[in-house]
Amino acid sequence: MKDGKITKQISFCLLTFLLGFAAGGIVWFLLQAMQIGIELIWTSLPSALHLTGSSAVTLIYNLIVCFIGAILIALVQKHYGPLPDTMEEVLGSVKRTGTYPHDTLHHVAVAALLPLIFGGALGPEAGLTGLVVGICYWIGDNLQYRNEQVSALAEAGFAAIVGVIFGSPLFGIAHALEPDDKSENYRQKLSGKRARILIYCCGVLGGMLAFYLLGTLTRRSAGLPRFHAQHAIGIDQWKWLLPLLAAGIVFALFYLTIQKLTRNLADKLSGHFFLCSFIAAAAVAIAGAFLPMTMFSGEHDLKVLIDSWQSTSPVVMILTAIVKLALVSLCINFGWRGGSIFPIIFSGALLGYTFALLVGMDGAFAVAMLVSAMYAYIMRKPVAVVMILLLCFPVTYIFPIAVSAILASKIPTPFHR
């Protein structure tokens, strides 16, 4: 009897590993489709048409492309509803209903790619999360697993997808295990999911393996860039802890305020799919013409910024950060739906580098402290924040990142999360 139970557990772990492997492959292919689309529309086509040059030409091209994207996005929204769900909406749906719809996954894939390809200031995690969680429930329903087993599959799939997207296996696991609100605590959530931690690990391992193998075979990869290992640390850096913490919280509050305002405005325009989509398109196109780094998730631009921040204008960096934070909220609430994690990290990096230039401190240290404070205040999950930022920063930054994230997450917020 005991041997049979162990065999079932091993089989289920193997299934979870295979599911994670499939999830990693799906993520890789969709991210590559996104990159190919972006390169074609925003690099190859303008170059072939000789449209590189003045700001006026760039603005006209941006408006044409973004309005085409707006029409396609509005058509999807009109016929299939507000797709894709954000990561929080996916998890909330699973928590409320114990399942997630899987009959429109092909629509979710299209809806997830369109805003990313046409320049939206968004990350890819939203649509990909809904896609993989939906597949998990489809597998569970077709194999006739019990509710708790299907739930375990879905949570493992979520851990795998988040771990793969951000290239951080511990981030996916930590995000799944951290309490979602004040009604939960670490001890209760961990003790209630001890049996699932191994399942999460199997799913994440499978996802990371697929992503690594496909990236190695094709020499095409994705993920956040790493900051240089060389850095300054000491009292000259730590003395700026409180100002950096305050700056991170101020801009986090700005983001949450804009998010609430755009959500309220979008509610008043509910049902006007084309109007909302065109408003978002115009904002993306105009901002991108004058501040190019406001477009897209910021992953590629962060790689460039790490090497060029000292020669970049502080005014340009702070304006880009503010506009990008506003665009994220506007895009998500006006139909250009996607994730917010990549853009928030990039905006925080811009603000951190601006702070470093103004006071003369180490840039990477300022970015680590400000980004962790800003992201932890918004997300309210300090452990997950530490895990994802350690993907970008050397392990020697774990202490300042952890201190900043924990302190920021403990400061009360007027916004319900």
VOPA-731836 format. One record per residue: residue number from 1; x, y negated, z negated of N, C-alpha, C in turn. Coordinates in pm, whole numbers. Each point is the difference from the previous one (the first is absolute). Layout:
VOPA-731836
REC  pos    n.px    n.py    n.pz   ca.px   ca.py   ca.pz    c.px    c.py    c.pz
REC  NUM       X       Y       Z       X       Y       Z       X       Y       Z
...
//
This chain:
VOPA-731836
REC  pos    n.px    n.py    n.pz   ca.px   ca.py   ca.pz    c.px    c.py    c.pz
REC    1      84     121       0     -84    -121       0      87    -125       0
REC    2     102       6     -88      91    -113      -9      79     -15     128
REC    3      44     116      58      77      -5     125     -83     -59     114
REC    4    -131      34       1     -89     -54     102     -14    -151     -11
REC    5      -5     -51    -124     -11    -144     -21     126     -71      46
REC    6     116      62     -30     127     -60      43       9      -3     152
REC    7     -45     110      64       3       7     146     -87    -110      61
REC    8    -118     -22     -57     -88    -106      48      64    -137     -15
REC    9      68     -21    -114      65    -129     -22     112     -23      99
REC   10      79     106      28     109     -12      97     -56     -29     139
REC   11    -109      72      34     -63     -22     131     -51    -142      14
REC   12     -59     -52    -109     -54    -135       5     113    -102      12
REC   13     111      23     -70     116     -89      12      56       2     142
REC   14       2     120      61      48      11     139     -93     -75      94
REC   15    -131      13     -22     -96     -74      82      22    -150     -15
REC   16      24     -44    -123      23    -143     -24     127     -47      68
REC   17     104      83      -2     125     -35      69     -25     -16     150
REC   18     -75      95      58     -31      -7     143     -87    -121      32
REC   19     -94     -29     -91     -83    -119      18      86    -126      -3
REC   20      92      -6     -95      92    -114      -8      85     -11     125
REC   21      45     114      51      81       1     122     -80     -56     117
REC   22    -127      44      11     -87     -51     106     -24    -150     -18
REC   23     -21     -42    -125     -22    -142     -28     121     -83      41
REC   24     119      51     -32     122     -70      39      12     -14     150
REC   25     -39     107      72       4      -8     146    -100    -100      56
REC   26    -120      -2     -58    -102     -96      44      48    -143     -22
REC   27      54     -25    -119      50    -134     -32     110     -40      98
REC   28      92      90      25     112     -32      89     -50     -35     140
REC   29     -89      81      55     -50     -24     135     -78    -131       9
REC   30     -83     -28     -98     -77    -124       3      90    -123     -17
REC   31     101      10     -86      94    -112     -16      80     -23     128
REC   32      35     108      68      72     -17     127     -90     -58     107
REC   33    -128      41       1     -96     -60      94     -14    -149     -27
REC   34      -2     -36    -127      -7    -142     -37     122     -75      50
REC   35     119      54     -22     123     -67      42       8     -14     152
REC   36     -41     104      71       2      -6     147     -96    -107      49
REC   37    -119      -6     -60     -97    -102      37      50    -141     -27
REC   38      62     -20    -115      54    -131     -36     112     -41      97
REC   39      91      94      29     111     -31      90     -50     -33     141
REC   40    -102      73      44     -54     -23     134     -67    -137      12
REC   41     -87     -31     -98     -80    -123       8      81    -124     -35
REC   42      87      11    -101      64    -119     -54     145     -19      44
REC   43      59     100      67     139     -14      46      11      23     151
REC   44     -40     119      45      19      35     141     -85     -86      93
REC   45    -128     -15     -31     -89     -75      87      38    -148      12
REC   46      23     -72    -112      42    -141      14     131     -15      77
REC   47      92      96     -21     127      -6      72     -21      21     149
REC   48     -85      95      37     -26      29     142     -71    -117      68
REC   49     -82     -72     -76     -72    -115      56      75    -132     -16
REC   50     120       9     -58      85    -118     -22     -74    -106     -83
REC   51     -61      45    -108     -80     -90     -82      72     -47    -127
REC   52     126      36     -13      76     -46    -116      42    -145      23
REC   53     -12     -79    -104      39    -140      16     -64     -89    -102
REC   54     -82     -94      45     -53    -103     -87    -105      55     -95
REC   55     -26     -79    -107    -102      37     -98    -138       2      63
REC   56     -24     -91      98    -130      -5      66     -29     129      76
REC   57     102      50      72     -16     126      74     -25     114     -96
REC   58      77       2    -109     -16     105    -101    -140      -4     -60
REC   59     -48    -120     -30    -133     -14     -59    -108      51      95
REC   60       9     -37     127    -100      44      98       2     153      13
REC   61     121      56       8      11     146      12     -56      68    -125
REC   62      35     -53    -117     -50      57    -126    -153      -2      -4
REC   63     -59    -113      40    -145     -12      -3     -66     100      95
REC   64      55      13     120     -59      95      97       7     142     -54
REC   65     117      41     -47      17     136     -50     -85      26    -124
REC   66       3     -93     -94     -76      19    -123    -151       0      25
REC   67     -47     -80      96    -143       0      32     -42     130      67
REC   68      88      56      83     -28     133      56     -11     102    -113
REC   69      95      -7     -94      -6      88    -115    -126     -22     -81
REC   70     -41    -127     -15    -120     -32     -78    -125      64      62
REC   71      -9      -3     133    -115      61      68      -5     151     -27
REC   72     115      66      14       6     145     -22     -34      35    -145
REC   73      57     -77     -94     -25      25    -142    -146     -22     -34
REC   74     -59    -108      54    -141     -30     -28     -92     108      57
REC   75      33      52     117     -80     107      58       1     125     -88
REC   76     118      32     -53      11     115     -90     -81     -24    -127
REC   77      15    -122     -56     -73     -33    -123    -151       5      23
REC   78     -45     -52     113    -143      -7      29     -61     139      14
REC   79      71      90      66     -56     132      28      24     102    -111
REC   80     110     -15     -75      34     105     -96      12     -52    -144
REC   81     -25    -130     -20       6     -53    -136     139     -50     -35
REC   82      18     -48    -122     129     -57     -42     107     107     -21
REC   83      76      25     106     108      99      -6     133     -68      27
REC   84     111      52     -56       4     108     -99     -22     -54    -141
REC   85     -31      91     -92      -7     -40    -141     140     -33     -51
REC   86       8     -94     -94     128     -26     -65      35     117     -91
REC   87     123       5     -45      43     108     -86     -84       6    -128
REC   88     -31    -119     -55     -81      -6    -121    -141      50      26
REC   89     -55     -32     118    -135      46      35      -5     151      19
REC   90     105      56      59       6     145      17      -1      70    -136
REC   91      88     -46     -89       8      61    -133    -129     -22     -79
REC   92     -60    -119      14    -125     -28     -70    -113      90      48
REC   93      -6      24     132    -102      86      57      15     143     -50
REC   94     124      47      -5      26     136     -48     -39      12    -148
REC   95      33    -103     -77     -29       3    -143    -150      -3     -28
REC   96     -75     -79      80    -145     -13     -22     -78     121      50
REC   97      35      47     120     -82     102      65      60     140      -3
REC   98     129      11     -30      64     131      -1      31      52     138
REC   99     -12     -84     101      31      41     137      36    -123      83
REC  100      30      25     128      30    -111      91     -44      44     139
REC  101     -70     -86      76     -51      40     132     112      36      96
REC  102     -25     106      79     104      43      94     -56      26     140
REC  103    -117     -59      28     -60      20     133      37    -110      99
REC  104      70    -104     -46      37    -110      91     150     -31      -7
REC  105      81     103     -22     143     -22     -21      67     -57     126
REC  106     -49      36     119      59     -55     122     -29    -150      11
REC  107    -117     -42     -50     -30    -143      -2      90     -73    -100
REC  108      26      66    -114      88     -58    -102     139     -23      57
REC  109      52      98      77     133     -12      57       9    -120      95
REC  110    -101     -16      86      -1    -113      93     -12    -131     -75
REC  111     -93      -5     -97     -21    -123     -77     122     -38     -81
REC  112      77      99     -43     122     -28     -77     110     -58      87
REC  113      10      48     124     110     -42      87     -22    -138      62
REC  114    -124     -34      35     -26    -123      74      52    -126     -70
REC  115     -33     -27    -128      50    -122     -64     151      -2     -12
REC  116      62     117     -19     145       6     -15      69     -33     132
REC  117     -51      54     110      61     -22     131     -19    -144      47
REC  118    -116     -60     -32     -28    -135      51      45    -111     -95
REC  119      91      31     -93      69    -105     -74     -49     -28    -140
REC  120     -98      73     -51     -52     -27    -134     106       8    -108
REC  121     -10     -89     -98      95       0    -111     -39     107     -99
REC  122      19     126      40     -52     113     -74     100     115      -3
REC  123     -15      86    -100      78     121      -8     -81     119      49
REC  124      65     114      28     -70     115      60     -65      95    -100
REC  125      16     -24    -131     -40     102     -97    -150      21     -10
REC  126     -80    -104      31    -145      10     -20     -62     107      91
REC  127      14     -19     132     -61      94      92      57     140     -12
REC  128     130      10     -22      63     131     -10     -48      75    -124
REC  129     -23     -73    -109     -49      64    -122    -139      59      23
REC  130     -91     -79      58    -133      50      27       1     118      95
REC  131      89      -4      99      10     107      99      41     132     -65
REC  132     106      -4     -81      51     123     -61     -92      52    -109
REC  133     -56     -90     -83     -94      45    -103    -123      63      65
REC  134     -47     -58     112    -112      59      72      33     139      52
REC  135     121      17      52      44     132      48       5     100    -115
REC  136      44     -45    -117       7      88    -117    -139      52     -36
REC  137     -98     -88       1    -136      43     -33     -60      86     110
REC  138      37     -25     125     -45      85     109      54     142     -17
REC  139     129      10     -34      60     132     -23     -67      69    -118
REC  140     -19     -75    -110     -62      58    -119    -141      49      27
REC  141     -77     -77      75    -138      40      30      -4     123      91
REC  142      87       4      98      -1     111      95      56     129     -59
REC  143      92     -13     -94      54     119     -67     -80      36    -124
REC  144    -102     -81     -29     -93      27    -109      69      10    -136
REC  145      87     -96     -27      59      -9    -133     -99     -61     -97
REC  146      24      23    -129     -83     -62    -103      33    -148      -9
REC  147     -88     -78     -62      15    -146      -6     133     -43     -58
REC  148      42      65    -110     125     -42     -63     120      32      88
REC  149      -9     106      81     110      34      91       6     -98     117
REC  150    -116     -38      50      -4     -99     109      53    -134     -50
REC  151     -38     -34    -124      50    -125     -59     152       4     -14
REC  152      53     115     -41     146      14     -13      67     -14     136
REC  153     -61      58     104      55     -13     135       2    -146      44
REC  154    -110     -69     -24     -11    -140      41     103     -87     -72
REC  155      16      21    -131      96     -79     -76     143      31      44
REC  156      26     127      30     133      37      50      25     -63     137
REC  157    -104       0      84      12     -65     130      26    -148     -14
REC  158     -69     -64     -96      22    -143     -23     144     -25     -47
REC  159      47      80     -95     137     -15     -49     100      17     114
REC  160     -28      97      89      89      24     114       0    -118      96
REC  161    -119     -51      31     -10    -108      98      69    -127     -50
REC  162     -22     -34    -126      62    -120     -55     151      19     -10
REC  163      42     118     -43     144      27      -9      69      -8     134
REC  164     -67      53     105      58       0     134       5    -141      59
REC  165    -111     -75     -12      -7    -134      59     112     -88     -54
REC  166      22       8    -130      99     -88     -62     136      68     -18
REC  167      10     125      47     128      69      -9      43      25    -143
REC  168     -97       5     -92      31      14    -142     -88     108     -62
REC  169      50     125     -14     -83     108     -52     -53     -28    -140
REC  170      81     -62     -85     -44     -27    -136    -111    -105      -5
REC  171      -1     -90      99    -106    -101       3    -136      64      20
REC  172      -9      96      91    -127      68      23     -49      72    -123
REC  173      90      69     -69     -38      75    -119     -37     -95    -113
REC  174      81    -103     -22     -27     -95    -108    -130     -75      22
REC  175     -27     -37     124    -124     -73      31    -122      87     -31
REC  176      12     131      26    -113      90     -25     -20      26    -149
REC  177     106     -10     -79      -8      34    -141     -22    -119     -92
REC  178      33    -121      46     -18    -117     -88    -148     -31     -21
REC  179     -36     -49    -118    -140     -38     -26     -48    -107      98
REC  180    -127      10      39     -57     -95      95     -55    -124     -67
REC  181     -37      11    -128     -54    -115     -73      17      23    -150
REC  182     -55     -92     -80      19       6    -145     -73     116     -64
REC  183     -93      62      71     -73     113     -56      84     127      -5
REC  184     115      -1      68      91     115       0     130     -39     -68
REC  185      76     101     -43     134     -27     -49      95     108      53
REC  186     129     -25     -14     100      90      57     -13     141     -54
REC  187      -9      12    -131       1     132     -62    -118      84      45
REC  188    -119     -59       1    -120      74      41       8      41     146
REC  189      46     -93      85       4      32     144     106     105      30
REC  190     115     -10     -66     105      99      22     -39     137     -53
REC  191     -58       4    -121     -39     128     -59    -112      64      79
REC  192     -87     -82      59    -111      53      78      42      48     138
REC  193     122     -35      42      43      37     135     133      74       1
REC  194      33      62    -110     128      72      -4       6     109     106
REC  195    -113      70      18      -2     109      98      11     -53     143
REC  196     -36    -128      21       0     -54     136     133     -64      39
REC  197      86     -26     -97     128     -65      33      79      85      99
REC  198       3     133     -21      69      89      94     -64      -6     138
REC  199    -133      -8       3     -71      -9     128      36    -130      71
REC  200       4    -112     -76      42    -127      59     139      11      60
REC  201      89      60     -76     139      13      46       9      81     128
REC  202     -79     108      10       0      82     121     -48     -81     120
REC  203    -107     -76     -20     -52     -82     109      99    -106      45
REC  204      62     -69     -96      96    -104      33     123      59      67
REC  205      46     116     -49     117      65      60     -28      36     145
REC  206    -118      56      28     -35      33     137      -5    -123      89
REC  207     -61    -107     -51     -11    -124      78     135     -62      30
REC  208      86      -6    -101     132     -59      19      84      83      97
REC  209     -14     133      -8      76      89      89     -41     -23     145
REC  210    -130      -5      26     -47     -23     137      47    -135      52
REC  211     -10    -101     -83      40    -135      41     150      -5      29
REC  212      79      66     -84     146       2      20      37      76     127
REC  213     -62     117      22      34      80     117     -36     -71     129
REC  214    -119     -60       5     -40     -72     121      87    -123      24
REC  215      34     -70    -107      87    -117      13     139      38      48
REC  216      51     114     -51     134      48      40       1      45     145
REC  217    -104      72      41      -6      52     136     -11    -112     104
REC  218     -73    -104     -34     -25    -108      97      83    -126     -25
REC  219      69      -1    -114      78    -117     -42     -86    -125     -12
REC  220    -125      20     -34     -92    -111     -27     -56      20    -139
REC  221      14    -100     -85     -48      12    -137     -72    -128     -39
REC  222     -61       2    -119     -71    -117     -52      16      -4    -151
REC  223     -31    -112     -58      11     -13    -145      65    -132     -37
REC  224      -1     -28    -129      59    -123     -48     153       6       7
REC  225      65    -111      34     147      -2       4      58      -7    -141
REC  226     128      32     -11      66      -5    -130      84    -126     -12
REC  227      -1     -58    -120      85    -115     -28     143      49     -21
REC  228      95     -88      20     140      37     -11      35      40    -143
REC  229      91      96     -12      40      46    -133      80    -106     -75
REC  230      70     -88      74      78    -105     -66     -95    -107     -54
REC  231      13     -30    -128     -88     -99     -60      62     -52    -128
REC  232     -47    -116     -41      43     -57    -128    -101      35    -107
REC  233      45      22    -120     -90      28    -112      69     -47    -127
REC  234     -76     -55     -90      57     -54    -123     -84    -114     -53
REC  235      54     -71     -96     -78    -105     -66     -37    -112      97
REC  236      87     -25     101     -32    -105      98    -124      34      83
REC  237     -32     129      10    -119      42      71    -119      16     -97
REC  238      25      61    -115    -107      28     -96     -60    -128     -60
REC  239      75    -107       0     -54    -124     -58    -119     -53      80
REC  240     -16      51     124    -111     -44      84    -120      93     -11
REC  241       1      93     -95    -108      97     -13    -137     -66     -11
REC  242     -16     -90     -94    -132     -61     -23     -46     -86     118
REC  243      88     -84      58     -45     -74     119     -39      91     116
REC  244      76     108      21     -34      93     108    -131      72     -29
REC  245     -18      38    -125    -124      66     -41    -119     -94      22
REC  246      18    -126     -41    -108     -99      16     -30     -23     148
REC  247     106     -11      82     -20     -22     144     -75     117      63
REC  248      38     123     -37     -67     117      54    -147       3     -36
REC  249     -33     -35    -123    -140       0     -45     -79    -112      68
REC  250      61    -117      16     -68    -112      67     -39      39     142
REC  251      92      61      73     -32      36     139     -92     122       6
REC  252       6      86    -100     -97     110      -7    -140     -56     -22
REC  253     -12     -99     -88    -129     -66     -22     -49     -70     126
REC  254      93     -60      74     -37     -63     127     -58     105      95
REC  255      66     114      10     -48     106      89    -139      49     -44
REC  256     -18      24    -129    -128      50     -50    -111    -104      18
REC  257      35    -127     -15     -98    -107      21     -45      -6     145
REC  258      98       3      92     -33      -1     143     -80     124      37
REC  259      36     111     -60     -73     124      26    -147     -13     -39
REC  260     -26     -60    -116    -138     -19     -45     -74     -98      89
REC  261      65    -110      37     -64    -101      85     -35      56     138
REC  262      94      71      60     -26      56     133    -106     110      -6
REC  263      -2      76    -109    -103     103     -15    -139     -64     -11
REC  264      -9    -107     -78    -130     -68     -16     -46     -61     133
REC  265      95     -59      74     -36     -59     129     -41     108      99
REC  266      71     112      -2     -33     110      90    -138      57     -32
REC  267     -36       3    -127    -133      49     -40    -109     -88      60
REC  268      24    -131       5     -98     -92      57     -13      17     151
REC  269     108      50      62      -1      23     146     -24     146      34
REC  270     -50      74     -97     -22     143      18     -88      27     122
REC  271      46      93      82     -74      34     121      47     -73     125
REC  272      71    -109     -19      54     -76     114     140      53      34
REC  273       3     119      55     127      71      21      95     -77      91
REC  274     -52     -53     109      88     -67      96      50    -133     -55
REC  275     -86     -74     -68      43    -127     -59     111      22    -101
REC  276     -20      95     -90     101      29    -102     132      45      63
REC  277     -11      88     100     120      51      65      76    -109      73
REC  278     -73     -92      64      66    -111      72      64     -99     -97
REC  279     -61     -21    -117      61     -89    -100     134      59     -45
REC  280       1     129     -29     125      65     -41     103      -6     113
REC  281     -45      25     123      92      -1     115      62    -138      20
REC  282     -82    -104     -10      52    -136      17     103     -33    -107
REC  283     -29      38    -124      94     -27    -110     132      72      22
REC  284      -7     127      40     123      78      25      80     -61     116
REC  285     -69     -35     109      68     -52     119      66    -134     -27
REC  286     -72     -91     -66      55    -135     -26     116       7     -99
REC  287     -19      76    -106     108      13     -99     123      64      63
REC  288     -22     103      83     112      70      61      77     -83     100
REC  289     -67     -97      62      67     -87      98     102     -91     -67
REC  290     -29     -44    -121      88     -95     -69      82      63    -112
REC  291     -52     110     -56      72      75    -104      -7     148      38
REC  292      89      44      89     -10     137      56      -1     111    -103
REC  293      66     -21    -114       7     107     -99    -130      21     -76
REC  294    -103     -82      27    -129      22     -65     -76     115      64
REC  295      38      42     119     -69     109      70      57     135     -44
REC  296     -79     102      17      38     139     -28      24      23    -150
REC  297      46     121     -33      12      37    -141     119     -66     -70
REC  298     104     -31      76     120     -62     -58     116      96     -17
REC  299     -21     127      31     106     100     -17     123     -34      85
REC  300     -21     -26     129     113     -31      89      64    -133     -38
REC  301     -83    -100     -30      54    -132     -34      79       3    -130
REC  302     -37      89     -93      75       9    -125     143      49      26
REC  303      14      92      95     134      47      35      88    -116      50
REC  304     -58     -88      80      72    -116      51      26    -100    -112
REC  305    -100     -20     -85      10    -100    -108     110      35     -99
REC  306      19     127     -28     102      42     -96     138     -51      41
REC  307      25      -5     131     132     -43      50       7    -150      32
REC  308    -116     -66      12       3    -139      48     -64    -101     -95
REC  309     -38      42    -122     -76     -90     -86      77    -127     -38
REC  310     131      12     -12      79    -117     -41       4    -109     106
REC  311     -28      36     125      -1     -99     108    -142     -36      43
REC  312    -100      48     -74    -140     -29      32     -50    -116     -87
REC  313     -76     -87      57     -52    -117     -71     -92      42    -115
REC  314      24     -52    -123     -90      30    -111    -144     -44      29
REC  315     -17    -110      71    -135     -47      34     -71     101      89
REC  316      72      51     100     -58     101      90     -36     125     -77
REC  317      87      42     -91     -26     123     -75    -122     -14     -90
REC  318     -10    -109     -72    -113     -15     -93    -131     -20      76
REC  319       3     -74     112    -121     -16      81     -43     133      59
REC  320      97      78      48     -32     131      56     -63      91    -105
REC  321      56      -2    -121     -53      85    -108    -144     -39     -34
REC  322     -25    -129     -14    -135     -47     -37    -101      33     110
REC  323      38     -28     125     -92      26     111     -24     150      16
REC  324     104      80     -17     -16     145      16     -92      58    -107
REC  325      14     -48    -124     -90      47    -107    -145     -36      32
REC  326     -21    -120      54    -136     -41      37     -51      84     117
REC  327      87      28      98     -41      78     116     -38     143     -37
REC  328      71      59     -95     -32     137     -42    -146       7     -45
REC  329     -37     -92     -90    -137      -1     -52    -100     -30     110
REC  330      33     -97      86     -91     -37     108     -22     117      95
REC  331     108      66      39     -11     113      93     -87     112     -60
REC  332      30      39    -123     -72     111     -62    -149     -29     -11
REC  333     -34    -121     -41    -140     -33     -26     -78     -41     124
REC  334      72     -35     109     -68     -43     123       9     105     110
REC  335      12     126     -39     -11     108      98     130      59      46
REC  336     111     -74     -13     131      54      38      53      75    -123
REC  337     -50     119     -20      22      69    -126     130      82       3
REC  338      68       2    -114     124      74     -11      52      -9    -142
REC  339     127      31     -18      59       1    -132      67    -132     -36
REC  340      24     -18    -129      59    -126     -48     138      18     -62
REC  341      45     123     -21     122      23     -78     124     -53      72
REC  342      20      38     125     116     -49      76       4    -153       7
REC  343    -110     -65      40       4    -147       8      26     -68    -133
REC  344     -54      55    -109      23     -60    -132     148       9     -37
REC  345      61     116      25     142      16     -31      84     -96      84
REC  346     -34     -13     129      76     -91      86     -17    -145     -45
REC  347    -121     -40     -34     -24    -137     -46      76     -26    -129
REC  348      -1      97     -91      77     -13    -124     149     -14      26
REC  349      50      74     101     142     -11      34      33    -140      51
REC  350     -86     -56      83      20    -137      48       6     -99    -116
REC  351     -91      15     -95      -4     -91    -115     121      20     -90
REC  352      43     125     -16     118      27     -82     126     -60      60
REC  353      15      13     131     117     -58      66      -5    -153      -6
REC  354    -120     -57      12     -13    -145     -13      44     -46    -138
REC  355     -43      71    -103      38     -31    -137     152       8     -16
REC  356      60     105      57     145      18     -10      76    -114      66
REC  357     -48     -44     116      65    -111      69      -9    -130     -81
REC  358    -113     -22     -63     -21    -125     -73      81      -8    -129
REC  359      18     115     -68      72      -4    -129     142      54       9
REC  360      35      61     114     136      50      18      28     133     -67
REC  361     -99      89      -7      22     131     -62       8     109     106
REC  362      24     123     -44       9     113      92    -136      25      64
REC  363      -3      11     133    -126      13      72     -73     129     -29
REC  364      71     112       2     -65     129     -21     -59      10    -140
REC  365      71     -54    -100     -50       2    -137    -128     -82     -10
REC  366      -2    -117      61    -120     -85      -3    -117      69      68
REC  367      25      64     114    -106      71      71     -54     114     -84
REC  368      90      79     -61     -43     114     -81     -92     -44    -113
REC  369      37    -106     -70     -78     -47    -114    -134     -59      45
REC  370       3     -84     103    -122     -69      41     -98      96      67
REC  371      49      87      87     -88      96      67     -65      94    -101
REC  372      78      52     -94     -55      93     -98    -105     -68     -87
REC  373      24    -126     -39     -98     -74     -80    -128     -24      80
REC  374      16     -45     122    -114     -33      85     -83     125      32
REC  375      65     106      41     -69     121      41     -65      70    -120
REC  376      71       2    -114     -55      66    -120    -120     -77     -54
REC  377       2    -134       9    -113     -79     -48    -123      27      86
REC  378      20      18     130    -112      28      90     -48     144     -16
REC  379      93      94      -5     -33     141       3     -34      56    -138
REC  380      60     -53    -106     -21      44    -139      50     143     -22
REC  381      96      45      79      58     133     -15     152     -11       2
REC  382      63     -33    -115     143     -29      -1      89     118      40
REC  383     -37     122     -38      83     115      34       4      20     151
REC  384    -116      -9      66      -4      15     146      78    -112      67
REC  385      -5    -120     -55      76    -113      56     149      27      -8
REC  386      45      49    -114     142      33     -17      42     105     101
REC  387     -83     104      18      34     109      91      15     -48     144
REC  388     -91     -88      44       9     -44     139     115     -99      20
REC  389      26     -85     -99     108     -98      17     137      64     -11
REC  390      10     114     -67     128      70      -3      34      60     136
REC  391    -103       7      88      27      38     137      81    -108      71
REC  392     -26    -126     -37      65    -113      66     131     -39     -68
REC  393       7      17    -131     113     -52     -78      87     112     -53
REC  394     130     -27     -21      88      97     -64     -53      36    -139
REC  395      31     120     -46     -52      48    -129      45     -88    -116
REC  396     108     -76      19      47     -89    -106    -100    -112     -30
REC  397     -98     -18      87    -100    -103     -21    -120      51     -81
REC  398       2     125     -43    -118      56     -65     -38     -78    -126
REC  399      98     -49     -74     -34     -70    -125     -68    -134      26
REC  400      59     -90      81     -71    -127      27    -135      20      68
REC  401     -10      97      92    -127      25      66    -105      49    -100
REC  402      41      93     -86     -93      56     -99     -44    -107    -101
REC  403      94     -80     -48     -34    -105     -96    -100     -97      60
REC  404      29     -46     120     -87     -96      66    -138      59      28
REC  405      -5     124      48    -127      64      34     -85      24    -124
REC  406      60      48    -107     -75      29    -123     -54    -129     -61
REC  407      85    -103      -7     -45    -127     -59    -115     -60      81
REC  408      15      -1     132    -104     -59      85    -132      75      -9
REC  409       7     133      -8    -123      81      -5     -74     -15    -132
REC  410      70     -47    -103     -63     -18    -132     -67    -137     -14
REC  411      32     -92      89     -58    -135      -9    -143       5      56
REC  412     -99     -46     -76    -139      10      43     -24     -76     131
REC  413     -93      52      78     -37     -63     126    -148     -35      -1
REC  414     -39    -112      55    -143     -35       6     -77      78     104
REC  415      73      79      80     -65      75     107     -15     144     -41
REC  416    -117      56      26     -25     141     -32      65      87     106
REC  417      82      93     -43      65      91      95     -40     143     -30
//
